[in-house]
């Protein structure tokens, strides 16, 4: 009877915990809707910019352009290729401009939100994504009325979302907001819910966009759907997000003459206020993020190699994504609906690959990180090669299945990097990776776009072979770590504590080379299965 009461109380406690989490959700559902909106708009924009290039840049008739864009008519193969060359050139130019602006915006908004709260950046990101759909709608209405080139249309549509930070600022601000407003006990759960919400928005967005196109819903209605999703997200955050005010004053915010009590500013000498640009200069923040590269550490060479591996993995993704729609139109005559459903399938395969590789290879089979990374790299090289020569829809889907482990490389490299830095450098490390991931598209998208533009009439899949080649350095680095036994999962050192038994009657042991700490009498009194700090190392006391 007692056990039943305990189990009921546990079940009730868990239910209450989930209910309390659901009541506090704010950025999680908003993030899901916002990503759905952005993905739907992205799908629609592919066709709008192609139609603009067709009618305004190349001067084809409106009826001809409609036939080319919506039906992917093979009769107009030559015209289709000319349109794609224009679009690829626009993407090459715009990626550099918008990429640089995005990096500066993120580096400015990050420290600014630390001092002024997260609500404004979150709302700004919503406004940016809403304007993305709204200005796209305006550009569509202007077709045939104003001779707006594809370059000018892209500047008009993508400019505001770039200045407001879009998805990058939302992700940064949302995760920071969760950290600001949750206890350590609930933070992991809330962070996981946010991550799942944002990630699930991508395949659902592709499904919505593809479905709207497949069922004959027009461009205008589809864009109104995207705008509606962004508006609901804005309202949710406006009503539920509380502006988190900083409790402590950071070093960068201290002026000469300020007075403090327990780290809190209590008085200040009258002084001319510095501008926000000076206090949160993004160029300074960029240099601070990159400074971790030059810091002396025990295995600096290994650290640099892993940074190269991370860039080697991240580069193909940004380049391929920008050219994929043009490729499937050229090679397979797919429309935006076919592309949307394939993108959903491809994303789900990648997510499944990460889960299976981490759960089976790492957790169950205890395979070391470098070996898992090597296998994942082979998956990416194989998938990219199959994509390059795919001539049917079945071949594309099979290539995606072969490439299912590509996302695992990023997980493995991050894990290995975290083992090469001190605990107090973890935040700086991930800030560096975030900066690099923002900078990589600036170089890779133009490279892929120009390669596609110059090979579309000869071998449209050439850029996939570039992806395979870019993955090779990461493979060499993983082989190096395997051969040198660096960053491999260490064997645990164990030492039984004589006469000390756990609740189950088994002896307690000390792990991780902390044998010298056994002279500390308090050590044997610690509860089992917990981690404690000593002066020199982490001490783990477990049951044998």
C-alpha positions in Angstrom: 0.0 0.0 0.0 2.9 2.3 0.9 4.6 1.6 -2.4 1.4 2.5 -4.3 1.1 5.8 -2.5 4.7 6.6 -3.3 4.3 5.7 -7.0 1.1 7.8 -7.1 2.9 10.8 -5.5 5.8 10.4 -8.0 3.4 10.2 -10.9 1.5 13.2 -9.6 4.8 15.1 -9.1 5.9 14.4 -12.7 2.5 15.4 -14.0 2.6 18.6 -12.0 6.2 19.3 -13.2 5.1 19.0 -16.9 2.0 21.2 -16.3 4.2 23.8 -14.7 6.6 23.7 -17.6 3.7 24.0 -20.1 2.3 27.1 -18.2 5.7 28.8 -18.5 6.2 28.2 -22.2 6.7 31.4 -24.2 9.6 31.5 -26.6 9.1 27.8 -27.4 5.8 27.9 -29.3 6.7 31.3 -30.7 10.0 29.9 -32.1 8.2 27.0 -33.7 5.7 29.3 -35.5 8.5 31.7 -36.5 10.6 29.0 -38.1 7.6 27.6 -39.9 6.9 31.1 -41.3 10.5 31.6 -42.4 10.6 28.3 -44.2 7.3 28.8 -46.0 8.4 32.2 -47.1 11.7 30.8 -48.3 10.0 28.3 -50.5 7.7 30.9 -52.1 10.6 33.3 -52.6 12.5 30.8 -54.7 9.8 31.1 -57.4 9.3 34.9 -57.0 12.9 35.7 -57.6 13.1 33.4 -60.6 10.0 34.9 -62.1 11.4 38.4 -61.5 14.7 37.4 -63.2 12.7 35.9 -66.1 10.5 38.9 -66.7 12.6 41.9 -65.7 16.3 40.8 -66.1 15.9 38.7 -69.2 12.7 40.3 -70.7 10.8 37.1 -71.5 7.0 37.3 -71.8 4.9 36.9 -68.7 3.1 33.8 -70.1 6.4 32.1 -70.9 7.8 32.8 -67.5 4.7 31.4 -65.8 5.1 28.2 -67.9 8.8 27.9 -67.0 8.5 28.7 -63.3 5.3 26.9 -62.2 5.4 23.9 -64.6 9.1 23.4 -65.0 8.5 22.8 -68.7 11.4 21.0 -70.4 10.6 22.7 -73.7 12.2 25.9 -72.2 15.4 24.3 -71.0 17.6 27.0 -72.5 15.6 29.8 -70.9 15.5 28.0 -67.6 19.3 27.8 -67.5 19.6 31.5 -68.3 17.2 32.3 -65.4 19.2 30.1 -63.1 22.5 31.8 -64.0 20.9 35.2 -63.1 19.6 33.9 -59.8 22.9 32.2 -58.9 24.7 35.5 -59.6 22.3 37.4 -57.3 22.8 34.9 -54.5 26.6 35.1 -54.8 26.5 38.9 -54.4 23.8 39.1 -51.8 25.3 36.4 -49.6 28.4 38.5 -49.0 26.5 41.7 -48.3 23.9 40.2 -46.0 26.3 37.8 -44.4 28.6 40.6 -43.2 25.7 42.6 -41.9 24.3 39.6 -40.0 27.6 38.9 -38.2 27.8 42.5 -37.1 24.2 42.6 -35.9 24.5 39.4 -33.9 27.8 40.6 -32.3 26.1 43.9 -31.4 22.7 42.5 -30.2 24.3 39.8 -28.0 26.0 42.1 -25.4 23.3 44.8 -25.8 20.7 42.3 -24.7 22.9 41.3 -21.7 22.5 44.8 -20.5 19.0 45.8 -21.7 17.0 42.5 -21.7 16.0 39.9 -24.3 12.4 41.0 -25.1 13.3 43.7 -27.7 15.6 41.5 -29.8 13.0 38.7 -29.7 10.3 41.1 -31.0 12.7 42.5 -33.6 13.4 39.1 -35.0 9.6 38.5 -35.4 9.2 41.9 -37.1 12.0 41.0 -39.5 10.6 37.6 -40.5 7.1 39.2 -40.8 8.5 41.9 -43.1 10.3 39.2 -45.1 6.9 37.8 -46.2 5.2 41.2 -46.4 7.9 42.7 -48.7 7.9 39.5 -50.8 4.1 40.1 -51.3 4.8 43.7 -52.3 7.5 42.5 -54.8 5.0 40.0 -56.3 2.4 42.7 -56.8 5.0 44.9 -58.5 5.8 42.3 -61.1 4.7 43.6 -64.5 4.1 47.1 -63.1 7.6 48.2 -62.0 10.8 46.8 -63.6 12.4 45.6 -60.5 15.5 43.4 -61.1 16.1 40.2 -59.2 19.0 42.0 -57.4 16.8 44.9 -56.3 14.0 42.6 -55.3 16.4 40.6 -53.1 17.7 43.7 -51.5 14.2 45.0 -50.7 13.0 41.6 -49.3 16.0 40.3 -47.4 17.4 43.7 -46.2 15.0 44.2 -43.2 15.3 40.6 -41.9 19.1 40.9 -42.1 19.1 44.2 -40.2 16.9 42.8 -37.4 18.9 39.6 -37.2 16.1 37.2 -38.2 16.5 33.6 -37.0 20.1 34.1 -35.8 19.0 36.9 -33.3 15.9 34.9 -32.3 17.9 31.8 -31.4 20.6 33.7 -29.5 18.0 35.7 -27.6 15.6 32.8 -26.9 18.3 30.5 -25.4 19.6 33.4 -23.4 16.1 34.2 -22.1 15.7 30.6 -21.0 19.0 30.8 -19.1 17.9 34.1 -17.5 14.4 33.0 -16.3 14.8 29.4 -15.3 16.3 27.6 -12.3 19.2 25.3 -12.8 16.9 22.4 -12.1 14.4 23.2 -14.9 16.9 24.8 -17.4 17.9 21.6 -19.2 14.3 20.7 -19.8 13.3 24.1 -21.0 16.3 24.3 -23.3 15.5 20.9 -24.7 11.9 22.0 -25.3 13.0 25.1 -27.1 15.5 23.2 -29.2 12.9 20.6 -30.2 10.4 23.4 -31.0 12.8 25.3 -33.3 14.1 22.2 -35.0 10.6 20.8 -35.7 9.6 24.1 -37.3 11.9 23.3 -40.3 10.3 20.1 -41.5 6.8 21.3 -40.7 7.4 24.5 -42.5 8.6 22.6 -45.6 5.5 20.4 -45.4 3.2 23.4 -45.1 4.9 25.2 -48.0 5.0 22.1 -50.2 1.4 21.3 -49.4 0.1 24.8 -50.2 1.8 24.7 -53.6 0.7 21.1 -54.3 -3.0 21.9 -53.6 -3.0 24.9 -55.8 -3.0 27.6 -53.2 -1.8 30.8 -54.8 1.4 32.8 -53.9 -0.6 35.5 -52.2 -2.5 33.2 -49.9 0.7 31.3 -49.1 2.4 34.5 -48.1 -0.5 35.5 -45.9 -0.2 32.2 -44.2 3.5 32.9 -43.5 2.7 36.4 -42.3 -0.1 35.0 -40.0 2.3 32.5 -38.4 4.9 35.3 -37.8 2.2 37.6 -36.3 1.0 34.9 -33.9 4.6 34.4 -32.8 4.9 38.1 -32.2 1.8 38.3 -30.1 2.8 35.3 -28.0 6.2 36.9 -27.2 4.7 40.3 -26.6 2.3 38.9 -24.0 4.4 36.2 -22.3 8.0 37.3 -22.5 9.2 39.5 -19.6 12.1 41.8 -20.2 15.0 40.4 -18.2 16.9 43.2 -16.5 20.5 42.6 -15.5 21.3 42.3 -11.8 25.0 42.7 -12.1 27.1 45.2 -13.9 29.6 43.8 -16.4 33.1 45.0 -16.8 32.4 46.6 -20.1 29.7 48.7 -18.5 31.8 50.2 -15.7 32.6 53.9 -16.0 35.2 55.7 -13.9 33.6 57.1 -10.8 30.9 54.4 -10.5 30.2 53.1 -7.0 29.2 49.5 -6.2 27.9 47.4 -3.4 28.1 43.6 -3.8 28.6 44.0 -7.5 25.5 46.2 -8.0 25.8 49.8 -9.2 24.5 52.1 -6.4 25.8 55.5 -7.5 27.4 57.1 -10.5 29.3 60.3 -11.1 27.7 62.6 -13.6 29.4 61.7 -16.9 28.7 61.9 -20.5 27.0 58.8 -21.6 28.8 56.6 -24.1 27.0 55.6 -27.3 25.7 52.0 -27.6 28.0 51.4 -30.5 31.1 52.2 -28.4 29.9 50.1 -25.5 28.9 47.1 -27.7 31.2 47.5 -30.7 30.7 44.3 -32.7 34.2 44.5 -34.2 35.6 44.4 -30.6 33.3 41.5 -29.8 34.5 39.7 -32.9 38.1 40.0 -31.9 37.3 38.8 -28.4 35.6 35.7 -29.8 38.6 34.9 -32.1 41.1 35.5 -29.3 40.5 32.0 -27.9 42.3 30.7 -31.0 45.7 32.1 -29.9 45.5 31.3 -26.2 48.3 28.9 -25.1 46.9 25.5 -24.0 48.1 22.0 -23.5 47.1 20.7 -26.9 46.8 23.8 -29.0 47.6 21.9 -32.2 44.8 19.5 -31.6 42.5 22.4 -30.9 43.3 24.1 -34.2 42.8 20.8 -36.1 39.3 20.5 -34.6 38.5 24.0 -35.6 39.5 23.2 -39.2 37.4 20.0 -39.0 34.4 22.1 -37.9 34.8 24.5 -40.8 35.3 21.6 -43.2 32.0 20.1 -42.0 30.0 23.4 -41.9 31.2 24.8 -45.3 29.3 22.3 -47.6 26.0 22.7 -45.8 25.7 26.4 -46.3 26.8 26.2 -50.0 24.6 23.2 -50.9 21.4 24.7 -49.3 21.6 27.8 -51.5 21.9 25.9 -54.8 19.7 22.8 -54.1 16.4 24.1 -55.5 18.1 25.3 -58.7 19.8 21.9 -59.0 16.6 19.8 -58.6 14.8 22.0 -61.2 17.6 21.6 -63.7 18.3 17.9 -63.2 14.8 16.5 -62.2 12.4 19.2 -63.3 11.0 19.4 -59.7 8.7 22.2 -58.7 8.7 24.0 -55.3 6.2 21.4 -53.9 8.5 18.5 -54.8 11.5 20.4 -53.4 9.5 21.1 -50.2 8.6 17.5 -49.5 12.2 16.3 -50.3 13.6 18.9 -47.9 11.3 17.7 -45.2 12.4 14.1 -45.8 16.1 15.1 -45.9 15.8 17.0 -42.6 14.1 14.1 -40.9 16.8 11.7 -42.2 19.6 13.9 -40.9 17.9 14.2 -37.5 17.4 10.4 -37.3 21.1 9.9 -38.3 22.3 12.1 -35.4 20.1 10.2 -33.0 21.0 6.7 -34.2 24.8 7.4 -34.3 24.9 9.1 -30.9 22.6 6.5 -29.3 24.0 3.3 -30.9 27.6 4.1 -31.8 28.5 6.4 -28.9 26.3 5.3 -26.1 25.7 1.6 -26.7 28.8 0.5 -28.5 31.1 3.0 -26.7 32.9 3.9 -29.9 35.2 6.9 -29.5 34.3 10.3 -30.9 37.0 10.4 -33.7 35.8 7.0 -35.1 32.2 8.2 -35.0 33.3 11.3 -36.8 35.2 9.3 -39.4 32.1 7.1 -40.2 29.9 10.2 -40.4 32.3 11.9 -42.8 32.2 8.8 -45.1 28.4 9.1 -45.0 28.6 12.7 -46.1 31.1 12.0 -48.9 29.1 9.1 -50.2 25.9 11.1 -50.1 27.4 14.1 -51.9 28.8 11.9 -54.6 25.4 10.2 -55.1 23.7 13.6 -55.2 26.1 14.8 -57.9 25.1 12.0 -60.3 21.4 11.5 -59.3 19.2 11.5 -62.4 15.9 10.3 -60.8 13.8 11.1 -57.8 14.6 7.7 -56.3 18.3 8.4 -56.6 17.9 11.7 -54.7 16.1 10.0 -51.9 18.7 7.2 -51.7 21.4 9.8 -51.6 19.7 11.5 -48.7 19.5 8.1 -46.9 23.2 7.6 -47.5 24.0 11.1 -46.2 21.9 10.6 -43.0 24.9 10.9 -40.7 26.2 14.2 -42.0 24.9 16.2 -39.0 26.8 13.9 -36.6 30.1 15.5 -37.6 29.1 18.7 -36.0 28.0 17.0 -32.8 31.3 15.0 -32.6 33.6 18.0 -33.3 31.8 20.1 -30.6 32.2 17.3 -28.1 35.9 16.9 -28.9 36.5 20.6 -28.8 34.8 20.9 -25.4 37.4 18.4 -24.0 40.3 20.6 -25.1 39.4 23.8 -23.3 39.0 24.6 -19.6 35.5 24.6 -18.1 35.5 28.4 -17.9 36.2 28.7 -21.6 33.2 26.6 -22.8 31.1 29.8 -23.4 33.9 31.4 -25.3 34.4 28.3 -27.4 30.8 28.2 -28.5 30.8 31.9 -29.1 33.7 31.3 -31.5 31.9 28.5 -33.3 28.9 30.7 -33.7 31.0 33.4 -35.2 32.7 31.0 -37.6 29.3 29.5 -38.6 28.1 33.1 -39.5 31.3 33.9 -41.4 31.5 30.6 -43.5 28.5 31.4 -45.7 30.0 34.7 -46.7 32.7 32.7 -48.5 31.0 29.5 -49.4 27.7 30.7 -50.9 29.4 32.8 -53.6 31.8 29.9 -54.3 29.0 27.4 -54.8 26.8 29.9 -56.7 29.6 30.8 -59.1 30.5 27.2 -59.6 26.9 26.2 -60.3 26.5 29.2 -62.7 29.5 28.1 -64.7 28.8 24.3 -64.8 24.9 24.2 -65.0 25.0 23.5 -68.8 27.8 20.9 -68.5 27.5 19.1 -65.2 25.0 20.7 -62.7 26.0 18.4 -59.9 29.6 19.7 -59.8 29.1 21.6 -56.5 28.2 18.3 -54.7 31.7 17.0 -55.6 33.1 20.2 -54.1 31.2 19.3 -50.9 32.8 15.8 -50.9 36.2 17.3 -51.4 35.7 19.8 -48.5 34.9 16.9 -46.2 38.2 15.2 -46.8 40.2 17.4 -44.5 37.9 16.6 -41.6 38.4 12.8 -42.4 42.2 13.2 -42.3 41.9 15.0 -38.9 39.7 12.2 -37.5 42.2 9.6 -38.7 45.0 11.6 -37.0 43.2 11.6 -33.7 42.5 7.9 -34.0 46.2 7.1 -34.8 47.6 9.3 -32.0 44.9 8.3 -29.5 44.1 11.9 -28.8 40.7 13.0 -27.5 39.7 9.3 -27.2 37.3 8.2 -24.4 39.7 7.7 -21.4 39.6 4.6 -19.3 38.5 5.3 -15.8 40.9 4.8 -13.0 39.3 3.1 -10.1 40.3 2.5 -6.5 38.0 0.9 -3.9 37.6 2.6 -0.6 38.4 -0.1 2.0 35.4 -0.9 4.2 33.2 1.7 2.6 30.0 0.2 1.2 27.1 1.8 -0.7 23.4 1.2 0.1 23.4 -1.9 -2.0 26.3 -3.4 -0.1 28.8 -2.9 -2.9 32.1 -1.1 -2.2 32.5 2.5 -3.2 35.3 3.5 -5.6 37.1 6.8 -6.5 37.4 7.6 -10.2 39.5 9.9 -12.4 42.9 9.7 -10.7 41.8 11.3 -7.5 43.6 8.8 -5.3 45.5 11.4 -3.4 42.2 12.9 -2.2 41.6 9.7 -0.2 43.5 11.3 2.7 40.7 13.7 3.0 38.4 12.1 5.6 35.3 13.9 4.2 35.7 12.0 0.9 34.4 8.7 2.2 31.3 10.4 3.7 30.1 11.7 0.3 26.9 10.2 -1.2 27.3 7.7 -4.0 26.8 8.7 -7.7 27.6 12.4 -7.3 30.5 14.6 -8.6 32.5 16.8 -6.3 35.4 19.2 -6.8 38.7 18.9 -5.2 41.6 21.5 -5.5 43.2 19.7 -8.4 40.6 17.7 -10.1 37.0 16.4 -10.3 36.3 13.5 -7.9 33.6 11.0 -8.7 32.4 8.6 -6.0 30.3 5.7 -7.4 29.2 2.2 -6.5 31.4 -0.5 -8.0 
